[in-house]
């Protein structure tokens, strides 16, 4: 990604996510971490200790905003303007590979292209890391956020990601799915962060995020 595009990503509030190292983790380990998540207490409970996960924890671990209004979980196609309906149809059914290719190839020389790059990046970061699903195509949930680009930086990403983790793990257990919706890679990063910055009660201490190292 070019330096200009990296600057736009930082402007959106996702600069720290660029420092997450490549992680090749067996899916069984991610499932084990999900199985350690206590849905009643929102804690990760392991033999090493218990870690409480809050929106502020996720915000600190991932360098995202964790205050303000919640994002919409869905968007009504019928209520969109004609311009936004066109954008909805443009991305509907798009795969992660399609997004990755377009994100790398699109120019950012003018404001219109810069705005489109921002939309593509928001879709990409949701599908690739923050809110991945077992279906490798953009969902209406992912699309909802790009119609509120003026709220992207101020929106409560911490609560949004936590709600998705809880929903994904709940469905995984109740429906006995083989895969988990709800960012197990993000949950692992949160676990590493808490392992570095927790007190003896499992609460988070203020400290640099794990991804800053």
N, CA, C and O of each residue as an XYZ file, in Angstrom:
852
protein
N       0.850     -1.190      0.000
C       0.000      0.000      0.000
C       0.888      1.244      0.000
O       1.890      1.288      0.714
N       0.529      2.249     -0.792
C       1.334      3.463     -0.895
C       1.270      4.270      0.393
O       0.367      4.087      1.210
N       2.243      5.168      0.568
C       2.279      6.011      1.764
C       1.059      6.931      1.821
O       0.556      7.232      2.903
N       0.591      7.371      0.666
C      -0.600      8.229      0.632
C      -1.810      7.468      1.164
O      -2.595      8.013      1.940
N      -1.962      6.217      0.753
C      -3.078      5.403      1.228
C      -2.939      5.097      2.717
O      -3.933      5.081      3.442
N      -1.716      4.856      3.175
C      -1.495      4.618      4.606
C      -1.895      5.841      5.427
O      -2.441      5.712      6.523
N      -1.619      7.029      4.887
C      -2.005      8.263      5.579
C      -3.525      8.372      5.677
O      -4.048      8.834      6.691
N      -4.229      7.955      4.643
C      -5.693      7.969      4.665
C      -6.211      6.982      5.707
O      -7.165      7.282      6.425
N      -5.588      5.809      5.793
C      -5.982      4.809      6.794
C      -5.798      5.368      8.202
O      -6.658      5.179      9.063
N      -4.682      6.054      8.438
C      -4.461      6.673      9.757
C      -5.498      7.754     10.020
O      -5.973      7.904     11.146
N      -5.847      8.502      8.992
C      -6.870      9.546      9.109
C      -8.220      8.955      9.519
O      -8.982      9.587     10.250
N      -8.508      7.754      9.049
C      -9.757      7.070      9.397
C      -9.743      6.521     10.822
O     -10.789      6.152     11.357
N      -8.553      6.466     11.439
C      -8.447      5.963     12.808
C      -8.022      4.512     12.914
O      -8.197      3.890     13.962
N      -7.460      3.959     11.832
C      -7.077      2.544     11.824
C      -5.571      2.345     11.692
O      -5.115      1.276     11.284
N      -4.806      3.369     12.034
C      -3.359      3.304     11.852
C      -2.683      2.172     12.600
O      -1.754      1.552     12.083
N      -3.142      1.895     13.823
C      -2.481      0.853     14.619
C      -2.677     -0.542     14.032
O      -1.832     -1.420     14.207
N      -3.787     -0.739     13.339
C      -4.037     -2.060     12.767
C      -2.987     -2.427     11.723
O      -2.783     -3.606     11.434
N      -2.322     -1.424     11.159
C      -1.283     -1.713     10.174
C      -0.053     -2.344     10.820
O       0.802     -2.889     10.123
N       0.040     -2.272     12.160
C       1.198     -2.821     12.867
C       0.975     -4.249     13.346
O       1.878     -4.852     13.927
N      -0.215     -4.801     13.111
C      -0.457     -6.188     13.511
C       0.387     -7.101     12.626
O       0.271     -7.045     11.402
N       1.227     -7.935     13.216
C       2.089     -8.807     12.406
C       1.288     -9.915     11.739
O       0.223    -10.285     12.232
N       1.777    -10.447     10.637
C       1.108    -11.607     10.014
C       1.041    -12.762     11.011
O       2.035    -13.079     11.666
N      -0.122    -13.386     11.125
C      -0.293    -14.469     12.093
C      -0.843    -15.702     11.391
O      -1.954    -15.692     10.861
N      -0.056    -16.750     11.398
C      -0.521    -18.031     10.869
C      -0.888    -18.910     12.058
O      -0.032    -19.566     12.651
N      -2.149    -18.911     12.387
C      -2.622    -19.613     13.580
C      -3.594    -20.701     13.153
O      -4.512    -20.455     12.371
N      -3.388    -21.900     13.669
C      -4.283    -23.006     13.332
C      -5.682    -22.701     13.843
O      -5.855    -22.160     14.935
N      -6.682    -23.056     13.034
C      -8.063    -22.742     13.402
C      -8.474    -23.408     14.716
O      -9.354    -22.907     15.415
N      -7.843    -24.531     15.053
C      -8.178    -25.205     16.313
C      -7.827    -24.328     17.511
O      -8.537    -24.330     18.517
N      -6.721    -23.575     17.401
C      -6.328    -22.681     18.488
C      -7.324    -21.541     18.640
O      -7.654    -21.144     19.758
N      -7.808    -21.009     17.510
C      -8.803    -19.941     17.556
C     -10.110    -20.451     18.161
O     -10.766    -19.740     18.922
N     -10.482    -21.682     17.821
C     -11.683    -22.274     18.411
C     -11.521    -22.449     19.915
O     -12.457    -22.222     20.681
N     -10.321    -22.856     20.331
C     -10.063    -23.044     21.756
C     -10.202    -21.723     22.502
O     -10.747    -21.682     23.605
N      -9.712    -20.649     21.903
C      -9.841    -19.330     22.515
C     -11.307    -18.927     22.609
O     -11.736    -18.373     23.621
N     -12.080    -19.203     21.557
C     -13.516    -18.907     21.580
C     -14.227    -19.729     22.648
O     -15.151    -19.242     23.301
N     -13.794    -20.983     22.827
C     -14.404    -21.839     23.852
C     -14.076    -21.353     25.262
O     -14.785    -21.676     26.215
N     -13.003    -20.578     25.392
C     -12.620    -20.034     26.696
C     -13.383    -18.751     27.035
O     -13.243    -18.212     28.133
N     -14.195    -18.266     26.080
C     -14.907    -17.004     26.304
C     -16.189    -17.271     27.082
O     -17.056    -18.017     26.628
N     -16.302    -16.656     28.259
C     -17.488    -16.786     29.105
C     -18.507    -15.739     28.672
O     -18.306    -14.543     28.887
N     -19.594    -16.184     28.065
C     -20.597    -15.263     27.530
C     -21.385    -14.553     28.616
O     -21.922    -13.471     28.376
N     -21.468    -15.137     29.809
C     -22.202    -14.504     30.903
C     -21.425    -13.337     31.505
O     -22.013    -12.362     31.972
N     -20.099    -13.447     31.488
C     -19.265    -12.429     32.134
C     -18.414    -11.628     31.149
O     -17.735    -10.681     31.544
N     -18.450    -12.004     29.875
C     -17.580    -11.375     28.870
C     -16.112    -11.451     29.290
O     -15.388    -10.456     29.260
N     -15.692    -12.656     29.681
C     -14.311    -12.864     30.091
C     -13.687    -14.004     29.293
O     -14.369    -14.943     28.882
N     -12.386    -13.903     29.085
C     -11.611    -15.012     28.529
C     -11.009    -15.747     29.715
O     -10.203    -15.180     30.452
N     -11.390    -16.996     29.906
C     -10.964    -17.744     31.086
C     -10.040    -18.883     30.663
O     -10.463    -19.834     30.006
N      -8.779    -18.769     31.051
C      -7.769    -19.770     30.716
C      -7.062    -20.220     31.989
O      -7.283    -19.658     33.062
N      -6.217    -21.227     31.863
C      -5.444    -21.696     33.016
C      -4.450    -20.635     33.479
O      -3.991    -20.659     34.621
N      -4.122    -19.705     32.583
C      -3.207    -18.616     32.924
C      -3.898    -17.537     33.748
O      -3.251    -16.831     34.522
N      -5.207    -17.411     33.583
C      -5.951    -16.397     34.309
C      -7.229    -16.022     33.591
O      -7.522    -16.527     32.507
N      -7.991    -15.125     34.213
C      -9.252    -14.653     33.651
C      -9.087    -13.209     33.198
O      -8.524    -12.386     33.921
N      -9.576    -12.902     32.003
C      -9.409    -11.580     31.422
C     -10.777    -11.028     31.033
O     -11.495    -11.643     30.244
N     -11.135     -9.891     31.573
C     -12.423     -9.287     31.246
C     -12.307     -8.465     29.968
O     -11.383     -7.667     29.814
N     -13.253     -8.666     29.055
C     -13.244     -7.960     27.773
C     -14.372     -6.935     27.756
O     -15.545     -7.286     27.884
N     -14.007     -5.674     27.598
C     -14.970     -4.575     27.533
C     -14.740     -3.803     26.231
O     -13.700     -3.964     25.592
N     -15.704     -2.966     25.837
C     -15.472     -2.140     24.650
C     -14.178     -1.333     24.743
O     -13.449     -1.200     23.761
N     -13.900     -0.795     25.934
C     -12.675     -0.011     26.108
C     -11.433     -0.880     25.950
O     -10.399     -0.412     25.472
N     -11.535     -2.155     26.353
C     -10.422     -3.096     26.186
C     -10.113     -3.284     24.709
O      -8.956     -3.248     24.290
N     -11.165     -3.486     23.931
C     -10.998     -3.687     22.489
C     -10.439     -2.428     21.843
O      -9.572     -2.497     20.972
N     -10.942     -1.278     22.278
C     -10.435     -0.019     21.752
C      -8.948      0.147     22.020
O      -8.191      0.558     21.140
N      -8.530     -0.178     23.255
C      -7.116     -0.046     23.620
C      -6.249     -1.055     22.887
O      -5.148     -0.730     22.442
N      -6.748     -2.288     22.760
C      -5.959     -3.349     22.128
C      -5.757     -3.114     20.638
O      -4.689     -3.400     20.097
N      -6.784     -2.591     19.979
C      -6.742     -2.445     18.522
C      -6.526     -1.007     18.069
O      -6.428     -0.734     16.873
N      -6.451     -0.081     19.037
C      -6.252      1.309     18.678
C      -7.454      1.939     18.021
O      -7.315      2.795     17.147
N      -8.664      1.512     18.447
C      -9.904      2.011     17.853
C     -10.711      2.799     18.870
O     -10.522      2.654     20.078
N     -11.611      3.635     18.370
C     -12.483      4.388     19.263
C     -13.447      3.447     19.982
O     -13.963      2.502     19.385
N     -13.686      3.711     21.270
C     -14.580      2.849     22.055
C     -15.578      3.670     22.849
O     -15.978      3.287     23.948
N     -15.976      4.798     22.288
C     -17.005      5.628     22.912
C     -17.886      6.186     21.804
O     -17.600      6.013     20.619
N     -18.955      6.855     22.203
C     -19.837      7.435     21.198
C     -20.966      6.507     20.798
O     -21.224      5.496     21.451
N     -21.635      6.867     19.713
C     -22.820      6.131     19.272
C     -22.449      4.792     18.641
O     -21.377      4.633     18.056
N     -23.364      3.836     18.778
C     -23.193      2.535     18.140
C     -23.481      2.645     16.644
O     -24.261      3.493     16.211
N     -22.851      1.790     15.874
C     -23.127      1.732     14.443
C     -24.412      0.948     14.193
O     -24.795      0.088     14.986
N     -25.067      1.261     13.080
C     -26.209      0.460     12.657
C     -25.726     -0.923     12.238
O     -24.659     -1.059     11.639
N     -26.509     -1.943     12.552
C     -26.127     -3.305     12.174
C     -26.625     -3.674     10.783
O     -26.122     -4.610     10.162
N     -27.615     -2.934     10.300
C     -28.158     -3.212      8.971
C     -28.515     -1.895      8.293
O     -28.641     -0.856      8.940
N     -28.673     -1.963      6.998
C     -29.126     -0.807      6.241
C     -30.303     -1.247      5.378
O     -30.288     -2.329      4.792
N     -31.325     -0.393      5.308
C     -32.494     -0.697      4.490
C     -32.256     -0.193      3.069
O     -32.143      1.011      2.839
N     -32.184     -1.112      2.133
C     -31.934     -0.745      0.740
C     -33.001      0.217      0.231
O     -32.688      1.158     -0.498
N     -34.252     -0.009      0.608
C     -35.358      0.818      0.121
C     -35.243      2.271      0.573
O     -35.753      3.174     -0.090
N     -34.566      2.494      1.712
C     -34.464      3.847      2.256
C     -33.234      4.597      1.747
O     -33.051      5.772      2.064
N     -32.400      3.935      0.970
C     -31.200      4.576      0.446
C     -31.542      5.500     -0.718
O     -32.525      5.292     -1.430
N     -30.713      6.520     -0.895
C     -30.854      7.379     -2.070
C     -30.461      6.583     -3.309
O     -29.863      5.513     -3.198
N     -30.792      7.097     -4.476
C     -30.453      6.392     -5.714
C     -28.940      6.217     -5.849
O     -28.461      5.180     -6.308
N     -28.203      7.240     -5.445
C     -26.737      7.148     -5.507
C     -26.223      6.035     -4.596
O     -25.360      5.250     -4.989
N     -26.760      5.973     -3.374
C     -26.317      4.943     -2.438
C     -26.807      3.547     -2.836
O     -26.144      2.550     -2.552
N     -27.955      3.482     -3.486
C     -28.413      2.184     -4.005
C     -27.430      1.653     -5.044
O     -27.165      0.453     -5.115
N     -26.901      2.565     -5.843
C     -25.903      2.166     -6.846
C     -24.653      1.630     -6.156
O     -24.092      0.624     -6.590
N     -24.210      2.292     -5.083
C     -23.036      1.832     -4.330
C     -23.317      0.480     -3.689
O     -22.457     -0.401     -3.686
N     -24.523      0.315     -3.146
C     -24.915     -0.961     -2.529
C     -24.797     -2.095     -3.550
O     -24.215     -3.143     -3.270
N     -25.361     -1.866     -4.735
C     -25.323     -2.903     -5.783
C     -23.894     -3.146     -6.276
O     -23.526     -4.266     -6.631
N     -23.107     -2.086     -6.291
C     -21.722     -2.203     -6.758
C     -20.924     -3.193     -5.915
O     -20.131     -3.968     -6.448
N     -21.134     -3.166     -4.602
C     -20.351     -4.016     -3.707
C     -21.056     -5.313     -3.319
O     -20.430     -6.214     -2.760
N     -22.323     -5.411     -3.604
C     -23.078     -6.605     -3.209
C     -22.456     -7.862     -3.823
O     -22.255     -7.932     -5.036
N     -22.153     -8.851     -2.981
C     -21.578    -10.102     -3.457
C     -20.079    -10.068     -3.691
O     -19.496    -11.059     -4.132
N     -19.444     -8.931     -3.399
C     -17.999     -8.807     -3.591
C     -17.246     -9.683     -2.593
O     -17.639     -9.774     -1.430
N     -16.180    -10.321     -3.034
C     -15.375    -11.179     -2.159
C     -14.224    -10.384     -1.550
O     -13.931     -9.267     -1.974
N     -13.579    -10.978     -0.549
C     -12.435    -10.333      0.092
C     -11.295    -10.133     -0.901
O     -10.620     -9.104     -0.867
N     -11.075    -11.097     -1.778
C     -10.018    -10.948     -2.781
C     -10.323     -9.791     -3.721
O      -9.429     -9.020     -4.071
N     -11.587     -9.668     -4.132
C     -11.977     -8.543     -4.986
C     -11.662     -7.217     -4.303
O     -11.112     -6.304     -4.918
N     -12.017     -7.122     -3.025
C     -11.775     -5.891     -2.267
C     -10.288     -5.605     -2.150
O      -9.851     -4.467     -2.324
N      -9.509     -6.646     -1.852
C      -8.063     -6.478     -1.705
C      -7.446     -5.962     -2.994
O      -6.646     -5.026     -2.971
N      -7.810     -6.560     -4.107
C      -7.271     -6.139     -5.404
C      -7.657     -4.700     -5.715
O      -6.830     -3.916     -6.182
N      -8.914     -4.355     -5.456
C      -9.381     -3.002     -5.770
C      -8.754     -1.975     -4.843
O      -8.434     -0.864     -5.268
N      -8.576     -2.342     -3.573
C      -7.968     -1.430     -2.608
C      -6.536     -1.078     -3.010
O      -6.098      0.060     -2.840
N      -5.815     -2.059     -3.542
C      -4.430     -1.826     -3.930
C      -4.317     -1.092     -5.265
O      -3.343     -0.375     -5.495
N      -5.295     -1.263     -6.139
C      -5.173     -0.704     -7.491
C      -5.802      0.672     -7.651
O      -5.396      1.424     -8.536
N      -6.773      1.024     -6.829
C      -7.485      2.284     -7.006
C      -6.559      3.477     -6.764
O      -5.725      3.456     -5.859
N      -6.717      4.505     -7.579
C      -5.961      5.727     -7.388
C      -6.616      6.618     -6.342
O      -7.799      6.459     -6.040
N      -5.854      7.553     -5.789
C      -6.399      8.468     -4.770
C      -6.006      9.909     -5.110
O      -5.713     10.713     -4.225
N      -6.008     10.214     -6.408
C      -5.556     11.533     -6.844
C      -6.591     12.624     -6.615
O      -6.226     13.793     -6.489
N      -7.876     12.273     -6.560
C      -8.908     13.287     -6.344
C      -9.827     12.861     -5.201
O      -9.765     11.726     -4.729
N     -10.674     13.785     -4.767
C     -11.520     13.537     -3.595
C     -12.491     12.384     -3.813
O     -12.757     11.608     -2.895
N     -13.017     12.275     -5.019
C     -13.964     11.196     -5.311
C     -13.292      9.828     -5.159
O     -13.866      8.905     -4.582
N     -12.070      9.712     -5.683
C     -11.340      8.448     -5.565
C     -10.921      8.179     -4.123
O     -10.933      7.034     -3.672
N     -10.552      9.234     -3.403
C     -10.164      9.068     -1.998
C     -11.338      8.547     -1.176
O     -11.171      7.672     -0.327
N     -12.534      9.093     -1.435
C     -13.717      8.636     -0.716
C     -14.023      7.180     -1.051
O     -14.389      6.404     -0.168
N     -13.875      6.807     -2.317
C     -14.120      5.418     -2.704
C     -13.092      4.490     -2.056
O     -13.437      3.389     -1.627
N     -11.833      4.927     -1.982
C     -10.813      4.124     -1.302
C     -11.192      3.913      0.164
O     -11.040      2.813      0.695
N     -11.687      4.967      0.814
C     -12.096      4.846      2.215
C     -13.207      3.812      2.374
O     -13.173      2.992      3.292
N     -14.184      3.854      1.483
C     -15.291      2.890      1.548
C     -14.770      1.459      1.363
O     -15.149      0.542      2.092
N     -13.894      1.297      0.373
C     -13.336     -0.036      0.110
C     -12.537     -0.521      1.310
O     -12.634     -1.688      1.688
N     -11.746      0.369      1.913
C     -10.942     -0.036      3.072
C     -11.824     -0.437      4.249
O     -11.543     -1.430      4.921
N     -12.889      0.325      4.505
C     -13.790     -0.003      5.617
C     -14.424     -1.371      5.394
O     -14.557     -2.153      6.336
N     -14.811     -1.663      4.174
C     -15.350     -2.993      3.866
C     -14.277     -4.062      4.051
O     -14.534     -5.127      4.612
N     -13.066     -3.758      3.570
C     -11.963     -4.724      3.660
C     -11.610     -5.045      5.110
O     -11.490     -6.217      5.466
N     -11.442     -4.029      5.946
C     -10.981     -4.269      7.316
C     -12.040     -5.000      8.132
O     -11.709     -5.742      9.058
N     -13.309     -4.797      7.796
C     -14.363     -5.564      8.463
C     -14.290     -7.037      8.069
O     -14.311     -7.923      8.924
N     -14.204     -7.286      6.757
C     -14.203     -8.670      6.272
C     -12.930     -9.423      6.648
O     -12.977    -10.612      6.963
N     -11.794     -8.728      6.615
C     -10.508     -9.395      6.825
C     -10.175     -9.595      8.290
O      -9.506    -10.567      8.642
N     -10.635     -8.681      9.166
C     -10.148     -8.749     10.544
C     -11.199     -8.464     11.610
O     -11.367     -9.261     12.532
N     -11.901     -7.354     11.502
C     -12.775     -6.943     12.602
C     -14.074     -7.725     12.671
O     -14.490     -8.137     13.753
N     -14.726     -7.937     11.525
C     -16.037     -8.590     11.512
C     -16.125     -9.648     10.412
O     -17.025     -9.585      9.575
N     -15.219    -10.605     10.398
C     -15.276    -11.629      9.353
C     -16.433    -12.590      9.568
O     -16.855    -12.820     10.702
N     -16.936    -13.142      8.494
C     -17.998    -14.144      8.578
C     -17.551    -15.408      7.855
O     -16.538    -15.411      7.155
N     -18.312    -16.471      8.031
C     -17.965    -17.739      7.385
C     -18.268    -17.718      5.891
O     -17.818    -18.592      5.151
N     -19.031    -16.721      5.449
C     -19.326    -16.559      4.020
C     -18.381    -15.507      3.458
O     -18.361    -14.374      3.939
N     -17.614    -15.860      2.464
C     -16.582    -14.966      1.943
C     -17.142    -13.945      0.953
O     -16.598    -13.756     -0.135
N     -18.222    -13.299      1.341
C     -18.806    -12.233      0.534
C     -19.306    -11.136      1.456
O     -19.662    -11.383      2.609
N     -19.327     -9.925      0.931
C     -19.817     -8.795      1.716
C     -21.263     -9.031      2.121
O     -22.083     -9.466      1.313
N     -21.564     -8.742      3.375
C     -22.929     -8.875      3.883
C     -23.539     -7.489      4.065
O     -22.806     -6.500      4.086
N     -24.872     -7.392      4.199
C     -25.511     -6.102      4.471
C     -24.960     -5.436      5.729
O     -24.932     -4.209      5.822
N     -24.518     -6.249      6.703
C     -23.930     -5.702      7.925
C     -22.660     -4.915      7.609
O     -22.445     -3.832      8.155
N     -21.820     -5.459      6.729
C     -20.598     -4.762      6.345
C     -20.919     -3.478      5.583
O     -20.279     -2.446      5.785
N     -21.910     -3.555      4.714
C     -22.254     -2.416      3.865
C     -22.824     -1.246      4.648
O     -22.674     -0.095      4.239
N     -23.477     -1.527      5.770
C     -24.162     -0.473      6.527
C     -23.227      0.674      6.887
O     -23.634      1.836      6.869
N     -21.980      0.357      7.214
C     -21.069      1.380      7.719
C     -20.603      2.366      6.660
O     -20.290      3.510      6.988
N     -20.548      1.950      5.394
C     -20.002      2.854      4.381
C     -20.991      3.946      3.993
O     -20.642      4.859      3.244
N     -22.216      3.864      4.493
C     -23.188      4.927      4.233
C     -23.220      5.945      5.367
O     -24.063      6.842      5.386
N     -22.288      5.796      6.319
C     -22.135      6.744      7.422
C     -20.658      7.088      7.577
O     -20.115      7.049      8.681
N     -20.017      7.423      6.467
C     -18.581      7.663      6.497
C     -18.199      8.827      7.402
O     -17.085      8.862      7.925
N     -19.109      9.779      7.592
C     -18.809     10.910      8.467
C     -18.768     10.502      9.932
O     -18.306     11.270     10.775
N     -19.251      9.289     10.248
C     -19.276      8.808     11.630
C     -18.242      7.703     11.884
O     -18.150      7.186     12.998
N     -17.474      7.344     10.865
C     -16.567      6.201     10.977
C     -15.556      6.383     12.104
O     -15.334      5.460     12.887
N     -14.951      7.541     12.194
C     -13.915      7.764     13.203
C     -14.498      7.871     14.600
O     -13.900      7.385     15.560
N     -15.678      8.512     14.729
C     -16.265      8.751     16.045
C     -17.130      7.603     16.548
O     -17.465      7.570     17.732
N     -17.504      6.659     15.683
C     -18.375      5.561     16.090
C     -17.709      4.628     17.087
O     -16.483      4.568     17.177
N     -18.533      3.900     17.836
C     -18.031      3.036     18.908
C     -17.613      1.670     18.357
O     -18.383      0.711     18.390
N     -16.392      1.604     17.855
C     -15.876      0.357     17.298
C     -15.689     -0.706     18.375
O     -15.895     -1.893     18.118
N     -15.299     -0.287     19.581
C     -15.099     -1.255     20.657
C     -16.351     -2.055     20.943
O     -16.301     -3.282     21.031
N     -17.483     -1.364     21.092
C     -18.755     -2.043     21.361
C     -19.226     -2.829     20.142
O     -19.790     -3.914     20.278
N     -18.994     -2.283     18.956
C     -19.432     -2.945     17.722
C     -18.725     -4.292     17.555
O     -19.361     -5.296     17.235
N     -17.424     -4.309     17.769
C     -16.652     -5.548     17.642
C     -17.024     -6.533     18.743
O     -17.161     -7.728     18.483
N     -17.192     -6.041     19.982
C     -17.558     -6.929     21.089
C     -18.914     -7.579     20.839
O     -19.078     -8.777     21.067
N     -19.882     -6.804     20.375
C     -21.206     -7.368     20.079
C     -21.111     -8.462     19.021
O     -21.813     -9.470     19.096
N     -20.249     -8.259     18.045
C     -20.091     -9.247     16.980
C     -19.399    -10.509     17.491
O     -19.750    -11.619     17.090
N     -18.412    -10.337     18.378
C     -17.746    -11.489     18.997
C     -18.759    -12.324     19.766
O     -18.809    -13.546     19.622
N     -19.567    -11.653     20.589
C     -20.565    -12.354     21.406
C     -21.567    -13.089     20.521
O     -21.896    -14.249     20.770
N     -22.048    -12.405     19.492
C     -23.017    -13.022     18.580
C     -22.402    -14.218     17.860
O     -23.047    -15.257     17.721
N     -21.161    -14.076     17.402
C     -20.504    -15.153     16.674
C     -20.264    -16.379     17.530
O     -20.504    -17.503     17.088
N     -19.787    -16.174     18.769
C     -19.520    -17.301     19.662
C     -20.826    -17.953     20.106
O     -20.896    -19.175     20.234
N     -21.854    -17.149     20.341
C     -23.166    -17.695     20.720
C     -23.703    -18.605     19.623
O     -24.138    -19.723     19.900
N     -23.676    -18.133     18.385
C     -24.158    -18.955     17.265
C     -23.299    -20.198     17.066
O     -23.813    -21.263     16.725
N     -22.002    -20.064     17.276
C     -21.083    -21.204     17.134
C     -21.445    -22.311     18.122
O     -21.420    -23.493     17.779
N     -21.776    -21.920     19.337
C     -22.092    -22.923     20.357
C     -23.506    -23.470     20.206
O     -23.717    -24.680     20.292
N     -24.467    -22.596     19.984
C     -25.861    -23.046     19.912
C     -26.137    -23.844     18.644
O     -26.838    -24.855     18.677
N     -25.580    -23.382     17.528
C     -25.842    -24.040     16.245
C     -24.770    -25.068     15.884
O     -24.850    -25.740     14.856
N     -23.754    -25.173     16.765
C     -22.665    -26.147     16.586
C     -22.018    -26.019     15.205
O     -21.802    -27.007     14.503
N     -21.718    -24.777     14.842
C     -21.051    -24.532     13.569
C     -19.592    -24.981     13.634
O     -19.000    -25.046     14.711
N     -19.029    -25.285     12.481
C     -17.627    -25.670     12.421
C     -16.710    -24.457     12.427
O     -15.554    -24.545     12.839
N     -17.233    -23.323     11.966
C     -16.453    -22.092     11.932
C     -17.160    -21.026     12.754
O     -18.334    -21.161     13.099
N     -16.421    -19.962     13.061
C     -16.940    -18.935     13.961
C     -16.990    -17.589     13.255
O     -15.970    -17.110     12.760
N     -18.171    -16.975     13.205
C     -18.261    -15.565     12.847
C     -17.819    -14.777     14.078
O     -18.049    -15.204     15.209
N     -17.186    -13.631     13.855
C     -16.904    -12.796     15.012
C     -15.448    -12.636     15.370
O     -15.100    -12.705     16.549
N     -14.603    -12.430     14.416
C     -13.209    -12.020     14.555
C     -12.401    -12.759     15.607
O     -11.965    -12.139     16.577
N     -12.180    -14.074     15.453
C     -11.312    -14.773     16.402
C      -9.887    -14.237     16.400
O      -9.210    -14.288     17.427
N      -9.412    -13.713     15.241
C      -8.071    -13.127     15.214
C      -8.031    -11.858     16.063
O      -7.051    -11.615     16.768
N      -9.093    -11.045     16.000
C      -9.164     -9.861     16.846
C      -9.211    -10.264     18.312
O      -8.583     -9.622     19.154
N      -9.958    -11.331     18.625
C     -10.043    -11.815     20.002
C      -8.668    -12.262     20.493
O      -8.328    -12.045     21.656
N      -7.884    -12.878     19.627
C      -6.543    -13.303     20.014
C      -5.646    -12.095     20.296
O      -4.868    -12.110     21.250
N      -5.754    -11.051     19.470
C      -4.982     -9.836     19.700
C      -5.378     -9.196     21.023
O      -4.523     -8.701     21.758
N      -6.679     -9.207     21.328
C      -7.170     -8.672     22.602
C      -6.599     -9.481     23.768
O      -6.212     -8.919     24.793
N      -6.550    -10.795     23.604
C      -5.992    -11.678     24.638
C      -4.520    -11.352     24.886
O      -4.094    -11.264     26.037
N      -3.747    -11.175     23.828
C      -2.335    -10.819     23.974
C      -2.195     -9.477     24.693
O      -1.329     -9.312     25.552
N      -3.053     -8.520     24.334
C      -3.012     -7.197     24.957
C      -3.297     -7.294     26.455
O      -2.598     -6.683     27.263
N      -4.329     -8.063     26.824
C      -4.673     -8.201     28.235
C      -3.597     -8.967     28.997
O      -3.336     -8.676     30.164
N      -2.972     -9.943     28.344
C      -1.893    -10.669     28.995
C      -0.730     -9.766     29.341
O       0.023    -10.030     30.278
N      -0.592     -8.697     28.576
C       0.489     -7.740     28.808
C       0.085     -6.641     29.792
O       0.929     -6.109     30.513
N      -1.202     -6.304     29.820
C      -1.663     -5.138     30.585
C      -2.838     -5.465     31.499
O      -3.879     -4.815     31.400
N      -2.707     -6.453     32.389
C      -3.801     -6.739     33.316
C      -3.297     -6.742     34.747
O      -2.128     -7.023     35.011
N      -4.222     -6.418     35.688
C      -3.858     -6.484     37.098
C      -4.213     -7.862     37.641
O      -4.628     -8.743     36.889
N      -4.048     -8.048     38.955
C      -4.279     -9.381     39.530
C      -5.753     -9.748     39.627
O      -6.083    -10.860     40.039
N      -6.645     -8.834     39.256
C      -8.076     -9.132     39.225
C      -8.569     -9.382     37.797
O      -9.764     -9.565     37.568
N      -7.654     -9.387     36.861
C      -8.036     -9.615     35.466
C      -8.537     -8.374     34.773
O      -9.021     -8.445     33.643
N      -8.426     -7.212     35.446
C      -8.855     -5.964     34.839
C      -7.690     -5.361     34.064
O      -6.523     -5.628     34.350
N      -8.030     -4.558     33.097
C      -7.004     -3.973     32.237
C      -6.289     -2.832     32.935
O      -6.932     -1.963     33.525
N      -4.972     -2.825     32.875
C      -4.171     -1.691     33.288
C      -3.907     -0.824     32.071
O      -3.802     -1.321     30.950
N      -3.801      0.469     32.302
C      -3.463      1.346     31.182
C      -2.027      1.063     30.752
O      -1.118      0.997     31.580
N      -1.846      0.904     29.494
C      -0.520      0.617     28.966
C      -0.565      0.619     27.459
O      -1.643      0.658     26.865
N       0.602      0.576     26.830
C       0.622      0.580     25.360
C      -0.025     -0.667     24.802
O       0.094     -1.739     25.396
N      -0.711     -0.555     23.672
C      -1.331     -1.744     23.072
C      -0.284     -2.754     22.649
O       0.847     -2.396     22.320
N      -0.673     -4.021     22.660
C       0.252     -5.086     22.262
C       0.770     -4.864     20.851
O       1.929     -5.164     20.565
N      -0.073     -4.341     19.965
C       0.330     -4.175     18.569
C       1.311     -3.028     18.376
O       1.805     -2.828     17.267
N       1.610     -2.258     19.447
C       2.586     -1.181     19.316
C       4.006     -1.705     19.395
O       4.954     -0.974     19.109
N       4.168     -2.986     19.787
C       5.509     -3.575     19.927
C       5.978     -4.194     18.613
O       7.082     -4.734     18.545
